[in-house]
Amino acid sequence: MAKRSVLGLYSEEDSAADALDNLREAGFEEGEYEILTGVPYPEGTFGEAEPEHKLYRWPLIGAACGFTIALLITAGTELAYPLITGGKPILSIPAMAIIMYEGSMLGAIIFTIIGIIFESRLPRIFMGAYSEKITEGHIGVTVTTEETRTDIAETALNKAGTDGEIIRGWE
């Protein structure tokens, strides 16, 4: 079924918070509505749940992968082309440590970039309804749901006292 989006514009924070309360009462879940604003409000200002960020995991996984790959490459190279010098061991840990450190850092950086892309939910194919007034200081509440529930969403947004604007979009 096609999804549609409905956008309600509010000039005050209390009205936007009331709109979220009305949407919850109407049976909409956290993933179906979103706050759009050009002003950097703190997380949870409008009564929405604070998102759980898991970005810290990505660099750790990347560093472990980079370390492992660097260890395999250096050990494999030293074992494939052994240089026996005065009875010293073939696998030289001090020489391998530099490459393993660089591999760890490279893996952490690459995985951090990938993690930022995933945690930011990029690329976003469907943007939904939008208004230029959001960049001018208004607060937008977007509801993306099935086509049959858009009237319920519009009623919930109007009940909070929109600034006279409800914008419809589609997927």
C-alpha positions in Angstrom: 0.0 0.0 0.0 1.3 3.5 -0.8 2.4 5.7 2.0 1.4 9.4 2.3 2.8 12.1 4.5 1.0 14.9 6.2 2.8 18.0 7.6 1.5 20.4 10.2 3.2 23.7 10.8 3.4 25.3 14.3 4.9 28.5 15.4 5.2 27.5 19.1 6.9 24.6 20.8 3.8 23.8 23.0 1.6 23.4 20.0 4.1 21.0 18.4 4.3 19.0 21.7 0.5 18.9 21.8 0.4 17.6 18.2 2.7 14.7 19.2 0.5 13.9 22.2 -2.6 13.9 19.9 -0.8 11.6 17.4 0.1 9.1 20.2 -3.5 9.2 21.4 -4.7 8.6 17.8 -2.6 5.4 17.7 0.5 6.5 15.7 3.8 4.9 16.7 7.2 6.6 17.2 8.5 5.7 13.8 5.5 7.2 12.0 6.0 10.9 12.9 8.9 13.2 13.0 9.8 16.8 14.1 11.3 19.1 11.5 12.8 22.3 12.7 15.5 24.7 11.7 16.2 25.6 15.3 18.5 23.4 17.3 16.2 22.3 20.1 17.6 19.8 22.7 16.6 16.1 22.3 13.2 15.4 23.9 11.9 19.0 23.9 8.7 18.1 22.3 8.1 15.0 24.4 9.5 12.6 21.8 11.7 9.7 22.9 15.4 10.3 22.8 17.1 8.3 20.1 19.7 5.7 21.1 22.9 6.4 19.2 25.1 3.4 18.6 27.8 5.2 16.7 30.5 4.2 19.2 30.4 0.6 18.1 31.4 1.3 14.5 35.0 2.5 15.2 35.6 -0.3 17.6 34.6 -2.9 15.0 36.6 -1.1 12.3 39.7 -1.0 14.5 39.4 -4.7 15.2 38.9 -5.5 11.5 41.8 -3.3 10.5 44.1 -4.8 13.1 43.2 -8.3 12.0 43.7 -7.6 8.3 47.1 -5.9 9.0 48.2 -8.8 11.2 47.3 -11.3 8.4 49.0 -9.2 5.7 52.3 -8.7 7.6 52.5 -12.2 9.0 51.6 -13.7 5.6 54.2 -11.5 3.8 57.0 -12.4 6.3 56.2 -16.1 6.1 55.9 -16.1 2.3 59.3 -14.3 1.9 61.3 -15.3 5.0 64.5 -13.2 5.6 66.6 -15.2 8.0 69.1 -12.7 9.6 71.5 -13.9 12.2 69.1 -16.4 13.9 66.4 -13.7 14.5 62.7 -14.8 14.3 61.0 -14.6 11.0 57.9 -12.8 12.4 59.2 -9.5 13.7 56.7 -8.0 16.2 58.1 -4.4 16.3 58.0 -4.1 12.5 54.5 -5.6 12.4 53.2 -3.3 15.2 53.5 -0.2 13.1 51.5 -1.7 10.2 48.9 -3.1 12.6 48.5 0.3 14.3 48.0 2.0 10.9 45.6 -0.7 9.9 43.6 -0.2 13.1 43.4 3.5 12.5 42.4 3.1 8.9 39.7 0.6 9.8 38.3 2.8 12.6 38.1 5.8 10.2 36.4 3.9 7.4 33.9 2.2 9.7 33.2 5.6 11.5 32.2 7.1 8.1 30.1 4.1 7.3 28.5 4.3 10.8 27.7 7.9 10.4 25.9 7.2 7.1 23.9 4.3 8.7 23.1 6.1 12.0 22.0 9.2 10.0 19.6 7.1 7.9 21.2 8.2 4.7 20.4 8.2 1.8 16.9 9.2 2.5 14.9 8.3 -0.6 11.5 9.6 0.5 11.5 13.0 2.2 7.8 13.4 2.6 6.0 16.7 2.8 8.0 19.8 3.4 7.6 23.6 3.7 10.0 26.5 3.3 8.5 27.9 6.5 10.5 25.4 8.6 13.7 27.2 7.7 12.1 30.5 8.8 11.5 29.3 12.3 8.3 27.2 12.2 8.1 23.7 13.6 6.9 20.9 11.4 5.4 17.7 12.5 5.4 15.1 9.7 3.4 11.9 9.8 4.2 9.2 7.2 1.6 6.5 7.2 -0.8 4.5 5.0 -3.0 6.4 2.7 -6.1 5.3 4.7 -4.8 6.9 8.0 -3.9 10.3 6.6 -7.3 11.8 7.6 -6.8 10.7 11.2 -3.3 12.2 11.2 -4.6 15.5 9.7 -7.3 15.6 12.4 -4.8 15.0 15.2 -2.5 17.8 13.8 -5.4 20.2 13.4 -6.5 19.6 17.0 -3.2 21.0 18.3 -3.8 24.3 16.5 -1.8 24.5 13.3 -1.0 27.8 11.8 -3.6 27.1 9.2 -1.3 24.9 7.1 -1.5 21.2 6.5 0.6 20.0 3.6 0.2 16.6 2.0 2.9 14.6 0.3 3.3 11.1 -1.1 5.8 8.4 -1.5 
